[in-house]
Amino acid sequence: MIGLLVGTRKGLWIVRGDAERAGWELIGPHHFGSTVHHAVLDPRDGKTLIAAARTGHLGPTIFRSEDFGESWSEASQPPAFRKAAEGEEGQAVHHVFWLTPGHASQPGTWYAGTSPHGLFKSEDAGQTWAPVAGFNDHPDLRTWAGSGGTPDGEKTHSILVDPRDPQRLFLGLSGGGCFESGDGGASWTPRNKGVAMDFAPPGDYEYGHDPHCVVQHPAQPDRLYMQNHCGLYRLDRPGEVWERIGDNLPREVGDVGFPVVTHPRDPDTAWVFPMDGTKVWPRTAPHGKPAVYRTRDAGASWQRLDQGWPAEQAWFTVKRQCMSADGADPLGVYVGTSSGELYASRDEGESWTRIAAHLPHIYCVEAVELP
């Protein structure tokens, strides 16, 4: 049975679908009043839920559940930066922004990305977390990130574990760029060739970029997609230069947005939700007319999918963790908006139904298999 984990500015909801994905039941809120930036089900055991929350009384922390939200426990050691040495300026985690399960061969391993920039690892199913020193203490990290630059603080996100190799990792820094490690996080290399940086003087920049979301296709791991502050891109390894496939979107819509979702069985199929990326940065659906766009040819062409979305005067956006797909056939696609609405498609985006409204600002949507 398909379910959705919906993290919001005021808590977490578990949304349970019926067998036909036609009826939906909202269960929650859990952690009411807390900002839940991300919630993920462990695909390796099918039962452990991990939620990243910023609470009013505990600050940033991690919650775990092994019974699909019936009960929760707080991590005994949430992500925290190492204590600064004497004379060194320290930093504190403001919130945990991103969660990623480790490789299938590493049960209990998790990664977390934070604001300000930080990468953390757990080897006991999220109960205790330790800094990944190769990233957090990298001598070039502050050079890569620059001033941070994003409106609500730095974000370490899009932590990807190559399904072929647990030592190969990718991540995104907003701001900073896309980076790759081949040794489990001990060292990192920028991977930003070909990506525009419109907010800087003309030039080719190795780092300093602002990827909004990076995804790696599970069945074809050498295929990556990136939704960036400056366009929509695809990279096919062993190539190193990103191709701007967003140039094929309608010019009046543009190719700026937050999320990108791939079809788990077809690396050429992906969905995006463009937003207005003009100079004043309204970050709303272009012209107040929201739509999902789908490619079936790896970005060479795009189809507008707006059946079921408001036709006009809909001024919301969709954040980077707020779009997800299930594994059914036909595929279900799910979208959560900044205005607290949840949309579902049972036909790969051809038509949409609003399945929830009046939720708080949605920060994440994850499609999961529920018992």
Residue pairs with C-beta under 8 A, 6 or more apart in sequence:
1 16
1 17
1 18
1 19
1 369
1 370
1 371
2 17
2 21
2 326
2 328
2 332
2 367
2 368
2 369
2 370
3 14
3 15
3 16
3 17
3 367
3 368
3 369
3 370
4 13
4 14
4 15
4 17
4 324
4 334
4 342
4 365
4 366
4 367
4 368
5 12
5 13
5 14
5 15
5 39
5 40
5 41
5 49
5 51
5 364
5 365
5 366
5 368
6 12
6 13
6 14
6 15
6 39
6 336
6 342
6 356
6 359
6 362
6 364
6 365
7 36
7 37
7 38
7 39
7 51
7 321
7 362
7 363
7 364
7 365
8 29
8 35
8 36
8 340
8 359
8 360
8 361
8 362
8 363
9 35
9 360
9 361
9 363
10 29
10 32
10 33
10 34
10 35
10 360
11 28
11 29
11 30
11 31
11 32
11 33
11 34
11 36
11 360
12 28
12 29
12 30
12 31
12 36
12 39
12 51
12 53
12 69
13 26
13 27
13 28
13 29
13 30
13 356
13 359
14 26
14 27
14 28
14 30
14 68
14 69
14 370
15 24
15 25
15 26
15 27
15 342
15 355
15 356
16 24
16 25
16 27
16 370
17 23
17 24
17 344
18 24
20 346
21 326
21 328
21 332
21 344
21 346
22 346
24 344
24 355
24 356
26 356
27 69
28 69
30 51
30 69
30 72
31 51
31 53
31 55
31 63
31 72
33 55
33 56
34 53
34 54
34 55
34 56
35 53
35 54
35 95
35 363
36 51
36 52
36 53
36 363
36 364
37 52
37 53
37 54
37 95
37 96
37 97
37 98
37 321
37 363
37 364
38 51
38 52
38 96
38 97
38 98
38 99
38 321
38 363
38 364
38 366
39 49
39 50
39 51
39 52
39 99
39 364
39 366
40 49
40 50
40 51
40 99
40 100
40 101
40 366
41 47
41 48
41 49
41 366
41 368
41 369
42 48
42 49
42 50
42 101
42 110
42 125
43 101
43 104
44 101
44 104
44 107
45 107
46 369
46 371
47 66
47 67
47 68
47 371
48 64
48 65
48 66
48 125
48 126
49 64
49 65
49 66
49 68
49 69
50 62
50 63
50 64
50 99
50 110
50 125
50 126
51 62
51 63
51 64
51 65
51 72
52 60
52 62
52 95
52 96
52 97
52 98
52 99
52 112
53 60
53 61
53 62
53 63
53 96
54 60
54 61
54 94
54 95
54 96
55 61
58 74
60 78
60 79
60 93
60 94
60 95
60 96
60 114
61 74
61 75
61 78
61 96
62 74
62 75
62 78
62 79
62 96
62 112
62 126
62 129
63 72
63 73
63 74
63 75
64 72
64 73
64 74
64 75
64 125
64 126
64 127
65 71
65 72
65 73
68 370
68 371
75 122
75 126
75 127
75 128
75 129
76 127
76 128
77 127
77 128
77 129
77 130
78 93
78 96
78 129
79 93
79 96
79 112
79 114
79 118
79 120
79 129
79 131
80 92
80 93
80 129
80 131
81 90
81 91
81 92
81 93
81 118
81 131
81 136
82 131
82 133
82 136
82 137
83 90
84 90
84 91
91 116
93 114
93 115
93 116
93 118
94 114
94 115
94 116
94 153
95 114
95 115
96 112
96 113
96 114
96 120
97 113
97 114
97 115
97 155
97 156
97 157
98 112
98 113
98 155
98 156
98 157
98 158
98 159
98 321
99 110
99 111
99 112
100 110
100 111
100 112
100 113
100 159
100 160
100 161
101 109
101 110
101 161
102 108
102 109
102 110
102 111
102 121
102 161
102 166
103 109
103 161
103 162
103 163
103 165
103 166
104 163
105 166
106 123
106 166
107 125
108 122
108 123
108 124
108 125
109 121
109 122
109 123
109 166
110 121
110 122
110 125
110 126
110 129
111 119
111 120
111 121
111 122
111 132
111 159
111 161
111 169
112 119
112 120
112 121
112 122
112 129
112 159
113 119
113 120
113 155
113 156
113 157
113 158
113 159
113 171
114 120
114 156
115 152
115 153
115 154
115 155
115 156
116 148
116 153
116 154
117 136
117 141
117 145
117 154
117 155
117 156
117 173
117 176
118 131
118 135
118 136
118 156
119 131
119 132
119 135
119 136
119 156
119 159
119 171
119 185
120 129
120 130
120 131
120 132
121 129
121 130
121 131
121 132
121 185
122 128
122 129
122 130
131 137
132 185
134 181
134 183
134 184
134 185
134 186
134 187
134 188
135 141
135 171
135 181
135 185
135 188
138 188
140 207
143 207
144 173
144 176
144 177
144 179
144 190
144 207
144 208
145 154
145 173
145 175
145 176
146 175
146 176
146 208
147 175
148 154
148 175
149 174
149 175
149 210
150 174
150 175
150 210
154 173
154 174
154 175
154 176
155 172
155 173
155 174
156 171
156 172
156 173
157 171
157 172
157 173
157 174
157 213
157 320
158 170
158 171
158 172
158 178
158 211
158 213
158 214
158 215
158 320
159 169
159 170
159 171
160 169
160 170
160 171
160 214
160 215
160 216
161 168
161 169
162 168
162 169
162 170
162 216
162 221
163 218
163 221
164 221
166 184
167 181
167 182
167 183
167 184
168 180
168 181
168 182
169 180
169 181
169 184
169 185
170 178
170 179
170 180
170 181
170 191
170 214
170 216
170 224
171 178
171 179
171 214
172 178
172 179
172 211
172 212
172 213
172 214
172 226
173 179
173 211
174 210
174 211
174 212
174 229
175 208
175 209
175 210
175 229
176 207
176 208
176 209
176 210
177 190
177 191
177 192
177 195
177 206
177 207
177 208
177 209
177 210
177 211
178 190
178 191
178 192
178 195
178 209
178 211
178 214
178 226
179 188
179 189
179 190
179 191
180 188
180 189
180 191
181 187
181 188
181 189
190 206
190 207
191 235
191 240
192 205
192 206
192 207
192 209
192 242
193 204
193 206
193 240
193 241
193 242
194 233
194 241
194 242
194 243
194 244
195 205
195 209
195 211
195 226
195 228
195 230
195 231
195 233
195 242
196 228
196 230
196 231
196 244
197 203
197 205
197 208
197 209
197 230
198 230
199 210
199 229
199 230
200 208
209 228
209 229
209 230
210 228
210 229
210 230
211 226
211 227
211 228
211 229
212 227
212 228
212 229
212 257
212 258
212 259
212 320
213 226
213 227
213 258
213 259
213 260
213 320
214 224
214 225
214 226
214 227
215 224
215 225
215 226
215 260
215 261
215 262
216 223
216 224
217 223
217 224
217 225
217 262
217 267
218 262
218 264
219 264
219 265
219 267
220 267
222 236
222 237
222 238
223 234
223 235
223 236
223 237
223 267
223 298
224 234
224 235
224 236
224 237
225 232
225 233
225 234
225 235
225 260
225 262
225 270
225 299
226 232
226 233
226 234
226 235
226 242
226 260
227 257
227 258
227 259
227 260
227 272
227 320
228 256
229 256
229 277
230 256
231 244
231 246
231 247
231 255
231 256
232 244
232 245
232 246
232 249
232 255
232 256
232 257
232 260
232 272
232 299
233 242
233 243
233 244
233 245
233 246
234 242
234 243
234 245
234 298
234 299
235 241
235 242
235 243
243 299
244 255
245 255
245 295
245 298
245 299
245 300
246 254
246 255
246 256
246 299
247 255
248 295
248 299
248 300
248 301
248 302
249 255
249 274
249 293
249 302
250 302
250 304
252 286
252 287
253 274
253 286
253 293
254 274
254 276
254 277
254 278
254 286
255 272
255 274
256 274
256 275
256 276
256 277
257 272
257 273
257 274
257 275
257 277
257 317
257 318
258 273
258 275
258 317
258 318
258 319
258 320
258 322
259 272
259 273
259 318
259 319
259 320
259 321
259 322
259 323
260 270
260 271
260 272
260 323
261 270
261 271
261 272
261 323
261 324
261 325
261 333
262 269
262 270
262 325
263 269
263 270
263 325
263 331
263 348
264 325
264 327
264 331
266 296
267 298
268 295
268 296
268 297
268 298
269 294
269 295
269 296
269 348
270 294
270 295
270 298
270 299
271 292
271 293
271 294
271 305
271 323
271 325
271 333
271 349
272 292
272 293
273 290
273 291
273 292
273 293
273 317
273 318
273 323
273 335
274 285
274 286
274 291
274 293
275 282
275 283
275 284
275 285
275 286
275 317
275 318
276 282
276 283
276 284
276 285
276 286
276 287
277 283
282 315
283 317
284 315
284 316
284 317
285 291
285 314
285 315
285 316
285 317
288 312
288 313
288 314
288 315
289 306
289 309
289 310
289 311
289 312
289 314
290 306
290 309
290 310
290 314
290 316
290 337
291 304
291 305
291 306
291 309
292 305
292 306
292 309
292 333
292 335
292 345
292 349
292 352
293 302
293 303
293 304
293 305
294 302
294 303
294 305
294 348
294 349
295 301
295 302
295 303
296 303
305 345
305 349
305 350
305 352
307 350
307 351
307 352
308 343
308 345
308 351
308 352
308 353
308 354
309 343
309 352
316 337
316 338
316 339
316 341
317 337
317 338
318 335
318 336
318 337
318 338
319 336
319 338
319 362
319 363
319 364
321 363
321 364
321 365
321 366
322 335
322 336
322 337
322 362
322 363
322 364
322 365
323 333
323 334
323 335
323 336
323 365
324 333
324 334
324 365
324 366
324 367
325 331
325 332
325 333
325 334
325 367
326 332
326 334
326 367
326 369
327 369
328 346
330 346
330 347
330 348
331 348
332 344
332 345
332 346
332 367
333 344
333 345
333 348
333 349
334 342
334 343
334 344
334 345
334 365
334 367
335 342
335 343
335 344
335 352
335 365
336 342
336 343
336 359
336 362
336 363
336 364
336 365
337 343
337 362
338 361
338 362
339 361
340 357
340 358
340 359
340 360
340 361
340 362
341 354
341 356
341 357
341 358
341 359
341 362
342 354
342 355
342 356
342 357
342 359
342 362
342 365
343 352
343 353
343 354
343 355
344 352
344 353
344 355
345 351
345 352
345 353
